[in-house]
């Protein structure tokens, strides 16, 4: 894996999950101030990216964040519960982006047929599984080609939409109250989750101590700039209601006024590339994390066992779970759930980075800033959710309880097996 390949793996993962899958959802909360929401979320992600990059440079491994949790907390309940939450968040992100791929493919080729959307969703998940079976070199090449094409398409889109931007649509008077904007940061942070995928390249990167931080900072800089510029272009071209109404295809609709149907088709193809790239990156990370968790005893050993055809059975299990989520669950209803779970995970990781700062050579003030800012976003989001969406708050508590129960059950089974020997 090259530095470019690792960075593009992160960019591909983030862009697929962010702009195409979440723009309408974010608009419903933050209105025309979505660009601010993406900017604030980018700051939070960059602070956390510093912590993850420092940990990755010191403890390079294909286990990524799981390795950092083990270094910071050992093999106890904190690591296990956080790892289950990490796995849940990854499954939600991957399934949601897969559905977005199906929606765009159906809109482009099959007149928005729901049946074809499901077929395409299933097809991209299976195709990505095949790419991951082929190995890291194959992933590097595929990601690099996809991201180069995406950056070219986005450059055209940004120039076109900013040229026809209506400043009145972005006027501060149209913004919602500050609490809503801050609450939306937790949702738009979902768009940055892909940066963690870079931490899983430590086992494949040459000289990871030097190259992993480079890849991390490059990926976050490119993605934050893209998100802010694209959000300005979309919300400066379409009204908030139009963005919400078009949901997943809002970018394609924003390109229509200047480029016509060709613009819609161009952005639809870009969406297919971005979402497939994101699915690919997240599945890659799932293989490394579940294998490391199985090796350390945090997850059942089946996740680390070699499969009949390349890779591990963790890949097989993950792909099956993503397929079930993508085809049977209303993922737009749990997007915010996945985001706040991820924020909680990174809060725990940032604390681990602070504990290990002497070993990693990290600056304490940056880590403290990451912890405080993340904590503020989580608290604001939880309070807003409890006030406006109590059912989502209940789901948050439920997923935490599920992770705790899974850890306790597996811990007891593991103890019994050890005693039987």
C-alpha positions as CSV (number, residue, x, y, z in Angstrom):
1,X,0.0,0.0,0.0
2,X,1.4,3.4,-1.0
3,X,0.9,6.7,0.9
4,X,-1.4,7.8,-2.0
5,X,-3.3,4.6,-1.9
6,X,-3.8,4.9,1.9
7,X,-4.9,8.5,1.6
8,X,-7.2,7.7,-1.3
9,X,-8.6,4.8,0.7
10,X,-9.6,7.3,3.4
11,X,-10.9,9.9,0.9
12,X,-13.0,7.3,-1.0
13,X,-14.5,6.0,2.3
14,X,-15.3,9.5,3.6
15,X,-16.7,11.0,0.4
16,X,-19.0,8.0,-0.3
17,X,-20.5,8.2,3.2
18,X,-20.7,11.9,3.4
19,X,-21.8,14.0,0.4
20,X,-24.0,11.4,-1.4
21,X,-25.5,9.6,1.6
22,X,-26.1,12.4,4.1
23,X,-26.5,15.8,2.4
24,X,-30.3,15.8,2.5
25,X,-30.4,14.4,6.1
26,X,-28.0,17.2,7.2
27,X,-30.0,19.8,5.4
28,X,-33.1,18.8,7.4
29,X,-31.2,19.7,10.6
30,X,-28.8,22.5,9.7
31,X,-30.6,24.1,6.8
32,X,-28.4,26.2,4.5
33,X,-25.7,26.2,7.3
34,X,-24.6,22.7,6.4
35,X,-21.3,24.0,5.1
36,X,-20.6,25.2,8.7
37,X,-21.6,21.8,10.1
38,X,-19.2,20.1,7.7
39,X,-16.4,22.6,8.6
40,X,-16.9,22.1,12.4
41,X,-17.1,18.3,11.9
42,X,-13.9,18.5,9.9
43,X,-12.1,20.3,12.8
44,X,-13.3,17.5,15.2
45,X,-12.1,14.8,12.8
46,X,-8.8,16.5,12.3
47,X,-8.1,16.6,16.0
48,X,-9.0,13.0,16.3
49,X,-7.0,12.2,13.2
50,X,-4.0,13.6,14.9
51,X,-4.5,11.2,17.8
52,X,-5.1,8.2,15.5
53,X,-2.1,9.1,13.3
54,X,0.2,9.3,16.3
55,X,-1.1,6.0,17.6
56,X,-0.8,4.4,14.1
57,X,2.8,5.6,13.7
58,X,3.8,4.1,17.1
59,X,1.7,0.9,16.8
60,X,1.3,0.1,13.1
61,X,-1.1,-2.8,12.5
62,X,-3.8,-4.0,10.2
63,X,-5.9,-4.0,13.4
64,X,-6.1,-0.2,13.4
65,X,-8.2,1.3,16.2
66,X,-8.6,-2.0,17.8
67,X,-4.8,-2.2,18.3
68,X,-4.9,1.3,19.9
69,X,-7.6,0.3,22.3
70,X,-5.7,-2.8,23.4
71,X,-2.6,-0.7,24.0
72,X,-4.5,1.9,25.9
73,X,-6.8,-0.2,28.0
74,X,-5.7,-3.8,27.7
75,X,-8.0,-6.7,26.9
76,X,-10.7,-5.7,29.4
77,X,-14.4,-4.7,29.1
78,X,-13.7,-1.1,27.8
79,X,-11.8,-2.4,24.8
80,X,-14.4,-5.2,24.1
81,X,-17.5,-3.0,24.4
82,X,-15.9,-0.2,22.4
83,X,-14.9,-2.7,19.7
84,X,-18.4,-4.1,19.4
85,X,-19.7,-0.5,19.1
86,X,-17.0,0.2,16.4
87,X,-18.1,-2.9,14.5
88,X,-21.8,-1.8,14.7
89,X,-21.0,1.7,13.4
90,X,-18.9,0.2,10.5
91,X,-21.8,-2.1,9.5
92,X,-24.3,0.8,9.6
93,X,-22.0,3.1,7.5
94,X,-21.3,0.4,5.0
95,X,-24.9,-0.6,4.6
96,X,-26.1,3.0,4.3
97,X,-23.6,3.8,1.6
98,X,-24.4,0.5,-0.3
99,X,-28.1,1.6,-0.3
100,X,-27.0,5.0,-1.7
101,X,-25.2,3.2,-4.5
102,X,-28.3,1.3,-5.3
103,X,-30.4,4.5,-5.3
104,X,-28.2,6.3,-7.7
105,X,-27.8,3.3,-10.0
106,X,-31.5,2.8,-10.1
107,X,-32.1,6.5,-10.8
108,X,-29.5,6.6,-13.6
109,X,-30.4,3.3,-15.4
110,X,-33.8,2.0,-14.2
111,X,-36.1,4.9,-13.7
112,X,-35.8,4.7,-9.9
113,X,-37.0,1.1,-9.7
114,X,-36.9,-0.1,-6.0
115,X,-36.4,-3.6,-7.1
116,X,-33.3,-2.7,-9.2
117,X,-32.1,-0.5,-6.3
118,X,-32.0,-3.6,-4.1
119,X,-30.3,-5.6,-6.8
120,X,-27.6,-3.0,-7.3
121,X,-27.1,-2.6,-3.5
122,X,-26.5,-6.4,-3.2
123,X,-24.3,-6.4,-6.3
124,X,-21.9,-3.7,-5.0
125,X,-21.5,-5.5,-1.6
126,X,-20.6,-8.8,-3.3
127,X,-18.3,-7.1,-5.8
128,X,-16.4,-5.3,-3.1
129,X,-16.0,-8.6,-1.2
130,X,-14.3,-10.0,-4.3
131,X,-11.9,-7.1,-4.5
132,X,-10.9,-7.5,-0.8
133,X,-10.3,-11.2,-1.3
134,X,-7.8,-10.2,-4.0
135,X,-5.7,-8.3,-1.5
136,X,-4.1,-4.9,-0.6
137,X,-2.5,-4.3,-4.0
138,X,-5.8,-4.7,-5.7
139,X,-7.5,-2.4,-3.2
140,X,-4.8,0.2,-3.7
141,X,-5.2,0.3,-7.5
142,X,-9.0,0.3,-7.5
143,X,-9.2,3.1,-4.9
144,X,-6.6,5.3,-6.7
145,X,-8.4,5.1,-10.0
146,X,-11.8,5.8,-8.5
147,X,-10.6,8.8,-6.4
148,X,-8.7,10.4,-9.2
149,X,-11.8,10.3,-11.4
150,X,-13.9,11.6,-8.4
151,X,-11.7,14.5,-7.8
152,X,-11.8,15.5,-11.4
153,X,-15.7,15.3,-11.4
154,X,-16.0,17.3,-8.2
155,X,-13.7,20.0,-9.5
156,X,-16.0,20.5,-12.5
157,X,-19.1,20.4,-10.1
158,X,-17.6,23.0,-7.7
159,X,-16.6,25.4,-10.5
160,X,-20.1,25.1,-12.1
161,X,-22.2,25.5,-9.0
162,X,-20.1,28.2,-7.4
163,X,-20.4,30.2,-10.6
164,X,-24.2,30.2,-10.4
165,X,-24.4,30.5,-6.6
166,X,-27.2,32.7,-5.2
167,X,-25.9,34.4,-2.0
168,X,-29.4,34.9,-0.7
169,X,-29.8,31.1,-0.3
170,X,-26.8,31.1,2.0
171,X,-27.6,34.2,4.0
172,X,-27.1,33.8,7.8
173,X,-30.7,34.9,8.3
174,X,-31.7,31.5,6.8
175,X,-29.7,29.5,9.3
176,X,-31.4,27.6,12.2
177,X,-30.6,28.3,15.8
178,X,-27.1,27.6,17.1
179,X,-28.1,24.5,19.0
180,X,-29.4,22.9,15.8
181,X,-26.2,23.6,13.9
182,X,-24.1,22.1,16.7
183,X,-26.4,19.1,16.9
184,X,-26.0,18.6,13.2
185,X,-22.2,18.3,13.6
186,X,-22.7,14.9,15.2
187,X,-24.6,13.9,12.0
188,X,-22.1,15.4,9.5
189,X,-19.3,13.8,11.5
190,X,-20.7,10.6,10.0
191,X,-19.2,11.8,6.8
192,X,-15.7,11.7,8.2
193,X,-15.8,8.2,9.7
194,X,-13.7,6.9,6.8
195,X,-10.5,8.6,8.1
196,X,-10.2,5.7,10.5
197,X,-9.8,3.3,7.6
198,X,-6.4,4.7,7.1
199,X,-5.3,3.4,10.6
200,X,-5.9,-0.1,9.3
201,X,-3.2,0.3,6.5
202,X,-0.4,0.2,9.1
203,X,0.3,-3.4,8.4
204,X,0.5,-2.8,4.6
205,X,2.3,0.6,4.5
206,X,6.1,0.7,4.2
207,X,7.6,2.8,7.0
208,X,4.2,3.4,8.7
209,X,5.7,5.7,11.4
210,X,6.3,8.3,8.6
211,X,3.8,7.4,6.0
212,X,0.6,6.8,8.0
213,X,0.4,10.4,9.4
214,X,1.1,11.7,5.9
215,X,-1.8,9.7,4.5
216,X,-4.1,10.7,7.4
217,X,-3.5,14.5,7.1
218,X,-3.7,14.4,3.3
219,X,-7.0,12.6,3.3
220,X,-8.6,14.9,5.9
221,X,-7.5,18.1,4.2
222,X,-8.8,17.0,0.8
223,X,-12.1,15.8,2.2
224,X,-12.8,18.8,4.4
225,X,-12.2,21.2,1.5
226,X,-14.4,19.1,-0.8
227,X,-17.3,18.9,1.7
228,X,-17.3,22.7,2.4
229,X,-17.1,23.7,-1.2
230,X,-19.7,21.2,-2.4
231,X,-22.1,22.1,0.4
232,X,-21.8,25.8,-0.5
233,X,-22.4,24.9,-4.2
234,X,-25.5,22.8,-3.5
235,X,-27.2,25.0,-0.9
236,X,-26.3,28.1,-2.9
237,X,-28.0,26.6,-6.0
238,X,-31.0,24.7,-4.5
239,X,-33.3,25.7,-1.7
240,X,-33.1,23.7,1.5
241,X,-36.5,22.1,0.7
242,X,-35.3,21.0,-2.7
243,X,-32.1,19.4,-1.2
244,X,-34.2,17.5,1.4
245,X,-36.8,16.4,-1.2
246,X,-34.1,15.1,-3.6
247,X,-32.2,13.4,-0.7
248,X,-29.5,11.1,-2.1
249,X,-29.6,12.7,-5.6
250,X,-29.3,16.3,-4.5
251,X,-25.8,16.8,-6.0
252,X,-27.0,15.5,-9.4
253,X,-30.0,17.9,-9.2
254,X,-27.7,20.8,-8.4
255,X,-25.6,20.2,-11.5
256,X,-28.7,20.2,-13.7
257,X,-29.3,24.0,-14.1
258,X,-25.8,24.6,-15.7
259,X,-25.1,21.2,-17.3
260,X,-28.6,19.8,-18.0
261,X,-29.2,16.1,-18.0
262,X,-25.5,15.5,-18.7
263,X,-24.7,17.1,-15.4
264,X,-27.2,14.9,-13.6
265,X,-25.6,11.8,-15.3
266,X,-22.1,13.0,-14.5
267,X,-22.9,13.3,-10.8
268,X,-24.8,10.1,-10.7
269,X,-21.8,8.2,-12.1
270,X,-19.6,10.0,-9.6
271,X,-22.0,8.9,-6.8
272,X,-21.7,5.3,-8.0
273,X,-17.9,5.5,-7.9
274,X,-17.8,7.3,-4.5
275,X,-20.2,4.9,-2.8
276,X,-18.6,1.8,-4.2
277,X,-15.2,3.2,-3.0
278,X,-16.6,3.8,0.5
279,X,-18.0,0.3,0.7
280,X,-14.7,-1.1,-0.4
281,X,-12.7,0.9,2.2
282,X,-15.1,0.0,5.1
283,X,-15.1,-3.7,4.2
284,X,-11.2,-3.6,4.1
285,X,-11.2,-2.1,7.6
286,X,-13.7,-4.7,8.9
287,X,-11.4,-7.5,7.9
288,X,-8.5,-6.1,9.8
289,X,-10.4,-5.1,12.9
290,X,-12.3,-8.4,13.3
291,X,-9.2,-10.5,12.7
292,X,-7.3,-8.5,15.4
293,X,-10.3,-8.8,17.8
294,X,-10.4,-12.6,17.3
295,X,-6.7,-12.9,17.8
296,X,-6.9,-10.9,21.1
297,X,-9.9,-12.9,22.3
298,X,-12.3,-9.9,22.3
299,X,-14.4,-11.5,19.5
300,X,-15.2,-15.2,18.8
301,X,-12.4,-16.9,16.9
302,X,-14.6,-17.5,13.8
303,X,-13.9,-13.9,12.8
304,X,-10.2,-14.6,12.4
305,X,-10.3,-18.0,10.8
306,X,-9.2,-18.3,7.2
307,X,-12.1,-18.6,4.8
308,X,-12.2,-21.3,2.0
309,X,-11.5,-18.6,-0.6
310,X,-9.0,-16.0,0.6
311,X,-9.2,-13.5,3.4
312,X,-10.9,-14.4,6.7
313,X,-14.4,-15.5,7.8
314,X,-14.7,-12.1,9.4
315,X,-15.1,-10.8,5.8
316,X,-17.9,-13.4,5.2
317,X,-19.7,-12.5,8.4
318,X,-19.4,-8.8,7.8
319,X,-20.7,-9.0,4.2
320,X,-23.7,-11.0,5.3
321,X,-24.6,-8.6,8.1
322,X,-24.2,-5.6,5.7
323,X,-26.5,-7.3,3.2
324,X,-29.1,-7.9,5.9
325,X,-28.9,-4.3,7.1
326,X,-29.0,-2.8,3.6
327,X,-32.0,-4.8,2.4
328,X,-34.1,-5.0,5.6
329,X,-33.5,-1.9,7.7
330,X,-34.5,1.8,7.1
331,X,-31.0,3.2,7.4
332,X,-31.9,6.9,7.2
333,X,-33.6,6.5,10.5
334,X,-30.4,5.3,12.2
335,X,-27.8,7.5,10.5
336,X,-27.5,9.8,13.5
337,X,-27.3,6.7,15.7
338,X,-24.2,5.5,13.8
339,X,-22.6,8.9,14.0
340,X,-23.0,9.4,17.7
341,X,-21.7,5.9,18.4
342,X,-18.7,6.7,16.3
343,X,-18.1,9.9,18.2
344,X,-18.3,8.0,21.5
345,X,-15.7,5.5,20.2
346,X,-13.3,8.3,19.1
347,X,-13.7,9.9,22.5
348,X,-12.5,6.7,24.1
349,X,-9.6,6.4,21.5
350,X,-8.6,10.0,22.2
351,X,-8.4,9.3,25.9
352,X,-6.2,6.2,25.1
353,X,-4.0,8.5,23.0
354,X,-3.7,10.9,26.0
355,X,-2.7,8.0,28.2
356,X,0.0,6.9,25.7
357,X,1.2,10.4,24.7
358,X,4.7,9.8,26.2
359,X,5.1,6.8,24.0
360,X,3.7,8.3,20.8
361,X,5.3,11.8,21.2
362,X,1.9,13.5,21.0
363,X,1.2,17.0,22.1
364,X,-1.1,17.0,25.2
365,X,-3.0,20.2,24.3
366,X,-4.1,18.8,20.9
367,X,-5.4,15.6,22.5
368,X,-7.2,17.6,25.2
369,X,-8.8,19.7,22.5
370,X,-9.9,16.6,20.7
371,X,-11.4,15.1,23.9
372,X,-13.2,18.3,25.0
373,X,-14.6,19.2,21.6
374,X,-15.8,15.7,20.9
375,X,-17.4,15.6,24.4
376,X,-19.2,18.9,23.7
377,X,-20.6,17.6,20.4
378,X,-21.8,14.3,22.0
379,X,-23.5,16.1,24.9
380,X,-25.3,18.6,22.7
381,X,-26.4,15.9,20.3
382,X,-27.7,13.7,23.2
383,X,-29.6,16.5,24.8
384,X,-31.1,17.6,21.4
385,X,-32.0,14.0,20.6
386,X,-33.6,13.4,23.9
387,X,-35.7,16.6,23.4
388,X,-36.7,16.1,19.7
389,X,-36.2,12.4,18.9
390,X,-36.7,10.3,22.1
391,X,-36.9,7.1,20.1
392,X,-33.4,7.6,18.7
393,X,-32.1,8.2,22.3
394,X,-33.7,4.9,23.3
395,X,-31.9,3.3,20.4
396,X,-28.6,4.8,21.5
397,X,-29.1,3.2,25.0
398,X,-30.2,0.0,23.3
399,X,-27.0,-0.4,21.1
400,X,-24.8,0.3,24.2
401,X,-26.6,-2.4,26.1
402,X,-26.3,-4.8,23.2
403,X,-22.6,-4.3,23.0
404,X,-22.3,-4.8,26.8
405,X,-24.4,-8.0,26.7
406,X,-22.4,-9.4,23.8
407,X,-19.2,-8.7,25.7
408,X,-20.4,-10.3,28.9
409,X,-21.8,-13.4,27.1
410,X,-18.6,-13.9,25.1
411,X,-16.4,-13.3,28.2
412,X,-18.2,-16.0,30.1
413,X,-18.0,-18.5,27.2
414,X,-14.3,-17.8,26.8
415,X,-13.7,-18.3,30.5
416,X,-15.6,-21.6,30.4
417,X,-13.5,-22.8,27.5
418,X,-10.3,-21.9,29.3
419,X,-11.4,-23.7,32.4
420,X,-12.4,-26.8,30.4
421,X,-8.9,-27.0,29.1
